[in-house]
Amino acid sequence: MASFDLKHFDYQTLKTLSEADEKALAAALRQEIINDVSLNGGHLSSNLGIVELTIALLKEFDPYKDDILFDVGHQAYAYKILTGRDLSTLRQKGGVSGFQKRGESEADKFESGHSSTSLAVGLGLAAAKKLKGDTSATVIVIGDASIANGLAFEALNSLDDKTYGKLIIILNDNNMSISKPKGSLSTFFNKVRTSVFYQEGAGKFKKIFDHKGLSWFYHLGVHFKNFVKRVFTAPNFFSSFPLVYLGPIDGHNSKKTEKFLLRAKNIEGSVLLHVRTKKGKGFLPAEEDESGYWHGTSPFDPESGLPLINHPDSVSFSHLSGEAIKLKMEKDPAAVLITPAMKKGAHLEEAFKAFPERCFDLGIAEEEAIEVAGGFALKGLHPILSIYSTFMQRGYDQILNDLCRMKLSVLIVVERAGLIGQDGSSHQGIFDAGMVLSMPNTALYCPYDGASLTKLITEADFTFPGPTFIRIEREFDEKNASSEPLKEEDGMIYLPGAKEDGKILIGLGKEGKEAILSLRGEQDVVLLNKLHPLPEKLISLVKKKKLIALYDPTSSEDGFAASLSKDLLKAGYQGHLAYKTVPTAFIEHASKKEQLEEEKISPSLAVSWFKNLD
């Protein structure tokens, strides 16, 4: 049996492997993925489930000549290894990205950090190649429920080989809810149609009869087959679209998958190959997981499955947010909870368990989740929408045109705001503040600790005429903080200093609190919670200063810094505004601490910067 150097793998050797060797390679890949994710964190379950499919894919297609797109891109770990990348540096600064990354390898043709984009991009790729006479394949691997998004449906609806060219769509179905054909006759015909015998026979039939002189016989046979299928079988979901549907097949059977991929290559038009896989295959805790815990995980012990990173004296802001939302729903019978597939990540399980009739998980459908929240608001309920910052961007129009324009009172808890570390450039939550602050009828808050966060959620009164946003950083709050409580008034804390040098520092978020407290008693400082509308006391306070310094490590320079500058200008401020923020850029994957240091926005650097300002 062959041995494998997975640190320097050459995908071309796949063509020489026996069936036994392929099984050994699949086992080795799974162990490598488990080892590397256990050290670095990352997406585990979906990658363990797609191993055999990836082996078969790279035996039939050339990753450098053909265009192979993974949707979502976090399913590509085995693909990365088989195209020569060392996964031991996964998600580490300067190491391998957790998603397809064009600058990382020529085998990565697209970067899919958000779901459901691949089919539409594939249409563009295939159409461009058709215009250029390029006959290479365009292959889409879509799964992990991402085909349930409206963007994917739009692309399916646009399929037209004559216009766009051929797509080979591989549906990696790891137990998502797409209706299947039902009934005994339907099951019988489906088994016949999806058998290797049928597929090989269909190919030979086409080869014999589909040429000049006999093509009429081939087309008559196809017409008769389709007629029988329509009469005796329930329609398959994909039968509404102009493509050939193959499957479902066992995605863990490499040989069968290879044969079906070859069949898909030889079919003239677009094809959808429906492949069933087991999410988490090869790692029992992930196989048995029903909550999504092993979908994306922090470092863990591969033997016990227990997390390696413990915070005994702290609790995550997301945990506190989930607890506060549950408490709010206990107090307010009109409160309803909506989330687009982030029940586990946002720690909403307890609220869902306690109030199942008032909790709604829309799956990967951010725009729909926003509109559903709007519908609740229209009927006088109190909708709480929990959504990640990076995914909220996809609902810009729904927020602006429907919530803001109609002044609908929705509480939006923006999870993963600010720098979030190893998930990388597609997931940093640094752009939501700029998006929200450009819209009318919005209120925006940025809590700096667990107490301020909990208070904002539990005391939300839904009287503001428009959506209210609470930005939740991916941080931890100290349980036994020794510092005395800070007195907040109208969304801000003002701590006067001993120096009368005409300057003041405004800080935001957890790092902002750290910087402010280090200057306490020395300089005039403000810890700001309410970003918009600005507290009236803040404007009257800072207008007297010659220099206002803003430290905002939670959003880009086009976020609150730009908004504050505009508000000060409107208020007639004549002094100087300096700011230290996250740059308007795509921040690559690294730990949050490394990102803060790299961008020179750590609390200690911010304090030094402020002290040196004149």
PyMOL commands that set and color helices and strands:
alter all, ss='L'
color gray80, all
select helices_A, chain A and resi 6-8+11-16+19-40+45-49+51-60+73-75+77-82+87-89+118-132+146-148+150-158+161-164+184-194+196-209+215-232+237-240+254-266+284-287+317-331+349-354+356-358+366-378+389-404+432-437+450-458+509-518+536-542+557-570+592-598+603-611
alter helices_A, ss='H'
color red, helices_A
select strands_A, chain A and resi 42-43+67-71+138-143+168-173+244-250+271-276+296-297+314-316+335-339+359-361+382-388+411-417+443-445+468-473+476-478+492-495+503-508+524-528+530-532+547-556+576-582
alter strands_A, ss='S'
color yellow, strands_A
deselect
rebuild
show_as cartoon
